[in-house]
Amino acid sequence: MSSNLSGLRAFHAVALAGSYTRAARARGVSQPTLSAQVGTLEERHGARLFDRVGRTVRLTSLGQSLFAITTRLVAAEEEAADLLAGAKALTRGHLRLAADSASYVTAVLARFRTDHPGLTFSLTIGNSSQVLAQVEAYEADVAITAKQTSDPRIHATRLRTDRLIGFVPDTHPWAGRRSIPIEAVAGQDLVLRERGSQTREVFESRLAAAGIRPGAILEVQSREAVREAVKAGFGLGIVFGGEFQAGEGLRRIAITGADLAVAEYAVCLEERRRIPLVRSFLAALAEESASPPRRAPAGTSPPATEP
């Protein structure tokens, strides 16, 4: 295949220049080398591509048809080279992201998009297990997840630490409290994400470690659903503090007496982390995680301090 391509490129150069001498000069090779490449192409396929007229050449009818094809081939090669050069310079490309929460990644993505307007992006939201599986299956280039992995194929960078908190509607008996001990969760109805969610895995493991049995658990499939179920009075909602939005009659409650801090990671396949687009976005995430926390927008409540 490679020798055939060399012959096609040599043929195209000669056809374009109209002579072997001019084509060899343009390509920076010797005339015998160019002649040999075209000759090999003709011999391999039993075809005559040029008629020699003195020191010039003229395309045969077959050569004319082939020249139309090699013109498209050369154009495609140039386009591919431009595309790859653009990817290296981050002027072109598509980055596939997965995250177990949109609150952190979208802020970084917005700034990255401003810095690189030629790029396009896709973002899928799922639980921690799902987004990690997307990276492993080559369905996402980078994922943001609270789930740790020891898989040697995965490169992980620790970004920040968040903490699980509870929240209730303002009609709940706990609505006036800023914090509760984890023991108070005993017998209480909970609203939690589905299994595979790091929120649920961490909170249930902390309850088990403390020997605490909650009441009924309502399992839902998204953070928005957790919020709506808590508003409807189904129980104490559990989310990461960075995801909680005050308002709509909901009150944040810190939970004390247990280690509810969870680290969040940027992950990608080890083999892909040096790709310019992936490497640059990982750097943007790391830079964001190292920045001081931004002031909460007006109308939102700051995290409750624990007594």
C-alpha positions in Angstrom: 0.0 0.0 0.0 2.8 2.5 0.9 4.7 1.9 -2.3 1.5 2.3 -4.3 0.9 5.7 -2.6 4.4 6.7 -3.4 3.9 5.9 -7.0 0.6 7.8 -7.1 2.2 10.8 -5.5 5.1 10.6 -8.0 2.6 10.3 -10.9 0.7 13.3 -9.7 3.8 15.4 -9.4 4.8 14.6 -13.0 1.4 15.1 -14.4 1.1 18.5 -12.6 4.6 19.6 -13.7 4.4 18.2 -17.3 7.9 16.8 -17.1 10.0 14.5 -15.0 12.7 17.1 -14.6 10.5 19.8 -13.3 8.6 17.4 -11.0 11.8 16.0 -9.5 13.0 19.6 -8.8 9.7 20.5 -7.2 9.7 17.4 -5.0 13.4 17.6 -4.1 14.3 14.1 -5.4 16.4 12.9 -8.3 14.8 12.4 -11.7 15.7 8.6 -11.8 14.0 8.1 -8.4 10.8 9.7 -9.7 11.0 7.8 -13.0 11.4 4.5 -11.1 8.4 5.2 -8.9 6.1 6.0 -11.9 7.6 3.1 -13.8 6.9 0.7 -10.9 3.3 1.9 -10.8 2.8 1.4 -14.5 4.4 -2.1 -14.4 2.4 -3.2 -11.4 -0.9 -2.4 -13.1 0.1 -3.0 -16.7 -0.9 0.5 -17.6 0.6 3.3 -19.6 0.0 6.7 -17.9 2.2 9.0 -20.0 3.2 9.5 -23.6 6.7 10.9 -23.8 7.1 13.9 -26.1 10.7 15.0 -26.1 11.5 16.2 -22.6 7.9 16.6 -21.7 5.1 14.1 -21.0 1.5 14.0 -22.0 -1.2 12.1 -20.1 -2.9 9.2 -21.7 -6.6 8.9 -21.4 -6.1 6.5 -18.4 -3.6 9.0 -17.0 -6.1 11.8 -17.3 -8.7 9.7 -15.3 -6.1 8.9 -12.7 -5.0 12.5 -12.4 -8.5 13.5 -11.5 -8.4 10.9 -8.7 -4.9 11.9 -7.4 -5.9 15.5 -7.4 -8.6 14.6 -4.8 -6.1 12.3 -3.0 -3.6 15.1 -2.6 -6.3 17.6 -1.5 -7.5 15.1 1.1 -3.9 14.6 2.4 -3.5 18.4 2.7 -6.8 18.7 4.5 -5.8 15.9 6.9 -2.5 17.7 7.5 -4.4 20.9 8.2 -6.8 19.1 10.5 -4.0 17.5 12.5 -2.0 20.8 12.7 -5.2 22.5 14.0 -5.7 19.8 16.6 -2.2 20.3 17.9 -2.7 24.1 18.0 -6.2 23.6 19.6 -7.9 25.5 16.7 -9.9 22.5 15.7 -11.1 19.3 17.3 -13.9 17.8 19.4 -13.7 17.0 23.1 -16.0 14.4 24.6 -16.6 14.9 28.3 -18.5 12.9 30.9 -19.2 14.0 34.5 -21.1 12.9 37.6 -22.0 16.5 38.2 -22.4 19.4 35.8 -21.8 22.1 38.4 -18.0 22.0 38.3 -17.2 21.0 34.8 -19.4 23.4 32.9 -17.7 26.4 34.5 -14.3 25.2 33.3 -15.7 24.2 30.0 -17.1 27.7 29.4 -13.7 29.3 29.9 -11.9 26.7 27.8 -14.4 27.3 25.0 -13.7 31.0 25.2 -10.0 30.5 24.9 -10.4 28.0 22.0 -13.4 29.0 19.9 -12.6 26.6 17.1 -13.2 23.5 19.3 -16.5 21.7 19.8 -17.6 19.8 22.8 -20.1 17.2 24.1 -21.0 16.5 27.7 -22.9 13.6 29.2 -23.9 13.4 32.8 -24.3 10.1 34.7 -23.4 8.5 38.0 -19.7 7.9 38.9 -19.6 4.3 37.7 -21.2 5.3 34.3 -18.8 8.1 33.5 -15.8 6.0 34.4 -17.1 3.2 32.2 -17.4 5.8 29.3 -13.7 6.6 29.6 -12.7 2.9 29.6 -14.9 2.2 26.5 -13.4 5.2 24.6 -16.7 6.9 24.6 -15.4 9.9 26.6 -12.0 11.6 26.4 -12.1 13.0 29.9 -14.4 12.4 32.9 -14.9 14.2 36.1 -15.8 11.7 38.9 -15.7 11.2 42.6 -15.0 7.5 42.1 -11.5 6.3 42.6 -10.0 3.5 40.5 -6.8 1.5 40.7 -7.0 0.5 37.0 -3.5 1.0 35.6 -5.0 2.0 32.2 -6.5 5.1 33.8 -4.7 8.3 34.6 -6.3 10.3 37.5 -5.7 13.8 38.7 -7.2 14.9 42.0 -9.0 18.2 41.6 -10.8 19.1 44.8 -12.6 17.8 47.8 -16.3 18.3 48.4 -18.5 17.1 51.3 -21.9 15.4 51.5 -24.6 17.4 53.1 -28.3 17.0 53.8 -31.2 19.2 52.8 -34.9 19.3 53.7 -38.0 21.4 52.7 -38.6 24.4 54.9 -41.7 22.6 56.3 -39.5 19.9 57.8 -38.9 19.8 61.6 -35.1 20.2 60.9 -35.5 23.2 58.7 -34.4 25.6 61.4 -31.2 23.7 62.2 -27.8 24.3 60.7 -26.5 20.9 61.4 -27.5 17.4 62.7 -25.3 14.6 64.0 -25.2 11.5 61.8 -26.9 9.6 64.5 -30.1 11.6 63.9 -30.4 9.9 60.5 -31.5 6.7 62.2 -35.0 5.9 61.2 -35.3 8.9 58.9 -36.5 8.5 55.3 -33.9 9.3 52.7 -33.9 10.4 49.1 -30.8 9.0 47.3 -29.4 8.5 43.8 -29.3 5.1 42.3 -26.7 2.5 43.1 -23.4 3.3 41.3 -23.7 6.9 42.5 -20.7 7.9 44.6 -23.0 10.0 46.7 -25.0 7.0 47.7 -22.0 4.6 48.1 -20.2 7.0 50.4 -23.2 7.9 52.6 -24.5 4.4 53.0 -20.9 3.2 53.9 -20.7 5.9 56.6 -24.1 5.0 58.0 -23.1 1.3 58.1 -19.8 2.2 59.8 -21.7 4.1 62.5 -24.2 1.2 62.9 -27.1 3.5 61.7 -30.2 2.2 59.9 -32.2 4.8 58.1 -35.9 4.5 57.4 -37.3 4.1 53.8 -35.0 5.0 50.9 -36.5 6.6 47.8 -34.1 5.9 44.9 -34.1 8.3 42.0 -32.1 8.6 38.8 -30.8 12.3 38.8 -29.9 15.1 41.1 -32.9 17.1 39.8 -35.2 14.2 40.9 -33.6 14.1 44.3 -34.4 17.8 44.7 -38.0 17.4 43.5 -38.6 14.4 45.8 -37.3 16.3 48.8 -39.5 19.2 48.0 -42.4 16.8 47.9 -41.6 15.6 51.4 -40.2 12.1 50.7 -37.3 12.6 53.2 -33.8 13.9 53.8 -31.9 14.5 50.6 -28.2 13.8 50.3 -26.0 15.6 47.8 -22.5 17.1 47.6 -22.3 20.6 49.0 -21.1 22.1 45.8 -24.2 20.9 44.0 -26.8 22.3 46.4 -28.7 25.3 45.2 -30.6 27.2 47.9 -34.1 28.4 47.2 -37.4 26.9 46.3 -38.2 26.3 50.0 -35.2 24.0 50.6 -32.7 24.3 53.5 -29.2 23.0 53.7 -28.1 21.0 56.8 -24.5 20.0 57.6 -24.1 16.4 58.9 -21.5 16.1 61.7 -19.9 13.1 63.4 -18.7 11.3 60.2 -16.1 11.8 57.5 -18.3 12.9 54.6 -15.5 14.5 52.5 -15.0 13.0 49.1 -12.3 13.8 46.5 -13.1 14.5 42.9 -10.9 13.4 40.0 -10.3 14.2 36.4 -9.6 10.9 34.6 -8.7 9.8 31.1 -7.0 6.8 29.6 -3.3 6.8 30.2 -2.6 6.3 26.5 -4.6 9.4 25.6 -3.5 11.9 28.2 -0.7 13.4 26.0 -3.1 14.2 23.1 -2.9 18.0 23.0 -6.7 18.6 23.4 -6.9 16.2 26.4 -3.7 17.4 28.0 -4.8 21.1 27.7 -8.3 20.4 29.2 -6.7 18.5 32.1 -4.5 21.5 32.7 -7.5 23.8 32.7 -9.2 21.6 35.3 -6.1 21.6 37.4 -5.8 25.3 37.2 -9.4 25.8 38.2 -9.0 23.5 41.2 -6.0 25.4 42.4 -7.9 28.8 42.2 -9.5 30.3 45.3 -13.2 29.5 45.6 -15.4 32.0 43.7 -18.0 34.1 45.6 -21.4 32.5 45.5 -23.8 34.3 43.1 -26.4 36.7 44.6 -29.5 34.8 45.8 -27.6 31.7 46.9 -26.6 30.7 50.4 -23.0 30.0 51.5 -22.2 26.7 53.0 -23.4 26.3 56.6 -20.6 26.2 59.1 -20.6 23.3 61.5 -20.7 23.9 65.3 
